[in-house]
Amino acid sequence: MAANFWTSSHQKQLLEQEDVDVVQPLDKDKGITLEDFKLIKMHMANYMLKLAQHVKVRQRVVATAVAYMRRVYTRKSMTEYDPHLVAPTCLYLASKAEESTVQARLLVYYLKKLYSDEKYRYDRYEIKDILEMEMKILEALNYYLVVFHPYRALSQLLHDAGLNDISMTQVTWGLVNDTYKMDLVLIHAPHLIALACIYIASVLRERDTTAWFEELRVDMHAVKNISMEILDFYENHRMITGDRIIAALSKLNLKP
């Protein structure tokens, strides 16, 4: 793993929002809108978290897996790369990259156990399908597997600001976890995402961090913009229903 974000493949592959918000032609042909695209990716991120809780891997593995999934779909269509297979495969690949390996057979076991009754079933895939998709994902990622996350920067920044009490730690950690329901990891440096979460938490917990942020001499315009993206997500997330997600998935003709 690269030790420095600024010299890493992750930094070199940061994208602009307009490059991330691209629905591939094959998906467009099926009626997938940008809103559908974002909903499906959010749903898959939640699905990976649920699966990860059963196979018992660290949050960092989940975060890396979600980053892989989101990066794949900036280059490949959901029509060709079924999200129901990409998601567990990204979790499998991330577990190896983060040196917390999960056996493919364990993932398949829980796919069958957890999702056999769902309308759009996840349980039709076997070990060979995950191993085959792993090679496709590696190619889609150009074999760049290094992902830097906001968690390390968050801990250091909270300590530096004297805000590393339980309340602030819990709130900011939860905020960072929720950023993986968005595409922020593909667009912004991890320390800026961490700062945005601290900025939001300091308002929620009524902590005065104005002087501390000024001393940091960071791009507060970027921090505030990321903060607004997170808050907008929470506002819009309240209006998302299960039926809306199923409607989006059904456009991909994912068969029961």
Secondary structure, DSSP 8 states (H G I E B T S, - for coil): --S-GGGSHHHHT---HHHHS---HHHHTTT--HHHHHHHHHHHHHHHHHHHHHHT--HHHHHHHHHHHHHHTTTS-TTTS-HHHHHHHHHHHHHHHTT----HHHHHHHHHHHHTTSSS-STT--HHHHHHHHHHHHHHTTT------HHHHHHHHHHHHT--SHHHHHHHHHHHHHHTTTTHHHHS-HHHHHHHHHHHHHHHTT---HHHHHHHT--HHHHHHHHHHHHHHHHHHTT--HHHHHHHHHTTT---
